Structures are given as C-alpha cells and as structure tokens.
Amino acid sequence: MKKVNIIYWVFTVLLAVAMLFSAIGGLMPNAEGEAMMKHIGYGPHVLPLLSVLKILGVIALLVPRFPRLKEWAYAGFTFDLIGAVYSFVAVGDPVENWAPILLGFVLILVSYVYWHKKRKLQAQLNGKYDTSS
C-alpha cells in the first residue's frame, strides 16, 4: 500500500503543479500566450477559461473524496492535452514544438491508474471490496 500511495502522490502532485503553472500563465495577460493562441487558431478569450478550469481540476484531484469529480478532472485534463496536441498538429507545427505535451499524458495516466489501485487497496483493507466481480 505504501508504494502505491507514494507513486500516486508523486505523479498527482507533478500533474497538479504542471496544470497550475499552465493555468497561472494563462490567467496573467502576456503577449507570448496571446500569440500562441492566435497561432493555433483560438481567440484570446479561450486561455482564461482553460486556466480557470485547470485550477478547478487541480482542486478536484487534491481534495479527498468525490470520486466522480476526480474522474471528470482526469477526463478534462486529457481532453485539454488532446486539444492542444491536435491544435499544434493542425497548424503544421513540428513534433518538437508539441512533443513536451506528451509528458502530461504520462502524468495523467500514472496518477489515474494509481488512484484506482489506491482505492481498490483501501476498499480491500476496509472489507468493502467485492472480489467476485
């Protein structure tokens, strides 16, 4: 259980930090962010919206309980990164411009898998896990 907890929290905190840095950068008006959004075909109004949603997603990941909300947060982060990669590919950006985004998928995947492992182990320890399914 300890190993699962450590892996879960390491990847979840890294994911949360990555999303918070992205969100903070999007909330603070800057020419670079606006130029990037224009380059990939979005108006300046999209960046603050995505930033607020990322902050809400981080809160959902870090607050205990609310498993359905956590599922939505993981889904939202995944959709955000899929949209980002697609947008960069659609405008013809080379792989080296969008490849770092793929690290985000790794953080999401490991955090999500270990969150489920952690929940399963906790349920087994509490005698609430049905092994027949």
N, C-alpha and C positions, 0 to 999 in steps of 0.2 A: 504494500500500500504506500509506503514511504517513497519508493522510486516513482510510482505513478503520480503521486502528488507533486514531487519535485519537477518532473518533466512537464506536467500540466501547467504548473505555475510559472516556470521559466518561459515556456512558449506563449502563455497567455499574457504575461507581463510584457514580453517583447512585442507581441501583436498590439497590445493596448498602447504602448509607447509609440510604435510606428504610426498607428492611427491618430493618436493625439498630436504628434508632430505635424502630420499631414493636415489635420483639422486646424491647428493653430496657424499654420502657414496660409491656409485658405481664408481664415477669418480676418487676417491682417491684410489690408489692401496693399498690393505690391505689383509693380509693373511686370515682373517675371511671371507671376501666377496668371495675370490677365493675358499676357502674350501667349502663354502655354494653352490656356483655354480657347483663345481665338484661333491658335494654330490647329487645334484638334476639332474646331467647329462648334464650340459652345459659347454662349453669351456669358458675360461677367456675373450674372445672377445665379449661375449654377454652383459656383465654388462655395459661397457662403452656405447654401442649402446642404451640400455634401458635407461640409465641415460640421454643421450642427448635428446632422445625422450620425456622423462618425463619433462625435462626443457622446451622444445618446447610446450608441452601440457599445462604446467602451464602458459606460456606466452599467449597461445591461450585463456585460461579461464579468465585471468585477463584483457586482452585488450578489450576495448569496441568494439562493432560491430562484424562483421564477424561471424554470427550465424552458418554457415555451418562448419567453422573451430572449433567452440566450440563443435558442435556435434561430430566431429571427435576426439577431445581431450577427451570428456567423453567416447566415444567408446574405444579409445586407453587405457585409464586408466582401463576400465572394462576388456578389453582383457588381459592387463598386470596382473591384480589381478587373473583373471580366470586361466591364465597360471601358476602363482605362486602357487595357491592352488592345481591345478592339479599336478604340478611337485612334490610338497611335499607329496601329497597323493600317487602318483605313486611309489615313493621310499619307501613307508611304514612308513612315519613319523606319530607319534601320533597326535591327534587333538590339543593338547596343543601347539604343535610346529607351526601350521599354523592357528589356530583359530584367533589370533590377526589381520590377514589379512582381516578377515570379517568386521572389523571396517571400512576399506577402502571402502567396498561396500556400507555401510551406508552413508558415507560422499559423495560418488558419487551420490547415489540415491537421497538424500535430496537436494543436490546442484542442480542436474539436474531438479528435479520436481519444485523446487522453481525458477529456472531460467526461466522455461516455464511459471509459474504463473506470474512472474515479467514481462515478455514480453507481456503476454496477458493483464495484467492490464495497462501497458504503452500504448499498442495499443488502448485499450478502451478509455483511457484518451485523446489520440490524435485523436479519432474519426476514426481510421483506422481498427478497428476490426469488422469483419462481423459476427454477431450473428446468421445468418441463417444457417451456416454450423455446 
